[in-house]
Amino acid sequence: MNIVFTMIRLRWSLTFGVMRKSVWQTVGFIIGLVMALGTVVAVGAGAWFAGGAGAELIIAEGGSVIEYFLGLQAFAVIGGTFATIIVLFVQMMIIGDGTSMGSRRFSLYGIKDRTLHAGLIMSTLCGLPALAGTASLMLLSMAYRWVGPVMVVTAIIAAPLAIITMVSMSKALMALITTLVNSRRGKTLFYLVVMVLFIVLMQLPNIIVNSNVDAQGNTVNISLSQMMPSIRLAAWTPLGAAFQLPFDAAQGDWLLALARLAILAVTWIVCFAAGTWSLRHDRLHMGESGTSGSLKGVGAFAWMPDSVSGAISARYLTYLKRDPRQGIMFLMPLLFFVIFTIQGNSFDDMPFYPWLGVIIGGIFLSAAEANGLAYDGRGFTMQVLTGAPGSADRLGRVRVLGTISCVYISILAVAAILVSGTWHTPGDLSISAAFYGGALALGLGALGLAEIFSCVLMYPTPSIDKPFSTPQGRAIAQGFIPLLFMLGSCLTVLPTGIVALVLALTDQSATMMWVLLPVGVLNGAGMLALGTWIGGIVLDKRAVRIIATLDNFAALQK
């Protein structure tokens, strides 16, 4: 137990130590603390209202006590199940296997596998997110006070059980992924699948709501009786069992409550055993060489232009084909197009809805390039040592990604016209051309901005061999800088937006919107050329500083 307590103290010591060295980390911790307190207060206020004035208001307006009870059960069990799934996905994609408290950091200290895994779990349970989650779920018990004290006490006890389940499943999942998915191809495929599933999961509520729209556009509500089978099923899984415990206690179903406690206990044991096995496997097989592939020829170097920029294009394209961290961005436009198409089919008066996926997709194609040098890592050092000019580097990268963006957006544009049926009238074709021009303007403009961003605003990335790891100190920058890039990308299409506003104010806008196609192309091409030129100048002036930054990032990936 001394080792476990030491690891808990170590977690907070590392947190405060990083804050003393970085102002950004201090600001980030304060923001996280404010968000955590805000969440706890918001949940507490909502629960207090739901258990008092809210319950009285609904019952006074004709709702029965049973219906309100079932409504709370549906909210708690389905919402808790969904929240647990989100936590697991966020753990895989964003938080990952933290490098500061990763198991490999303790491989030289001779700590027993069970003790080490227990320490990692306890240190996570004592972190700010887990403590805020526990407090929020405990305060949620106030929504049940109108039922009786038994339900309130049970909800308070069930709150930490739910958090323990989330943490145990997250730790076991990450340990198994790190151990079992060890090939480069397997990591790439798994990373893509996880990202796709997460985006679909986040869009699932909108898809369900839009699928329940009748021919007149009215939403068809789902009754509680229709939801009960799903609630019962979720309550018998580790994802929702803890959230069902207060309702079992309120109804006096103590045998069912014990059965759900048994499910939770078995889940913790299985997860602990899986995490311990992964630690032992990694310790015994660490350093073993995996399968190596053979290369034939020189790949893209054979058909790229015989120049410095051509060599950089070939190197960049080779990196893209093997990097799961950047490869997921090329799936985003197609995924958003499919999601918006499904949602658009629910509205007969919104045939242009699929075009939103095409326009948004243009930004995601350049999102990874906005931090492209950080993804290249120390490979960029050799390029600087050879004396390659910054303009050649920017041109080489734009040659690859600009071509991909134009072809990708054009294919999605044709698909948008076909699935939306917006080709029957000249007005429809004119508006489709306007959307196409806007998508090209945004896609190329974002790429031009990315060539500047990647030289100025960089943040640590996970290792290409460990795409699910978490470099220490990247959390705040990873959330803020991409948001800043997306906002800046919207400003690059300002000329096209001004022309669109002028056309919208004229009487001929329905047939003259096609003008936005050439305007958008010129807008995007101009911003791309400007960004490439400025990016080359900035890269030449900051090359040495960029190399030093990349060395620091590489140290965080170990």
ABEGO torsion letter per residue (X at the ends): XAAAAAAAAAAAAAAAAAAAABAAAAAAAAAAAAAAAAAAAAAAAAAAAAABAAAAAAAAAGBBAAAAAAAAAAAAAAAAAAAAAAAAAAAAAAAEBBAAABAAAAAAAGBBAAAAAAAAAAAAAABAAAAAAAAAAAAAAAAAAAAEAAAAAAAAAAAAAAAAAAAAAAAAAAAAAAAABABAAAAAAAAAAAAAAAAAAAAAAAAAAAAABBAAGBBBBBBAAAAAAAAAAAAABAAAAAAAAAAAAAAGBAAAAAAAAAAAAAAAAAAAAAAAAAAAAAAAABGBBBBBBBBBEAEAAAABBBBAAAAAAAAAAAAAAABAAAAAAAAAAAAAAAAAAAAAAABAABAAAAAAAAAAAAAAAAAAAAAAAAAAEAAAAAAAAAGBBAAAAAAAAAAAAAAAAAAAAAAAAAAAAAAAGBAABAAAAAAAAAAAAAAAAAAAAAAAAAAAAAAABBBBBBBAABAABBBBGAAAAAAAAAAAAAAAAAAAAAAAAAAAAAAAABAAAAAAAAAAAAAAAAAAAAAAAAAAAAAAAAAAAAAAAAAAAAAAAAAAAX
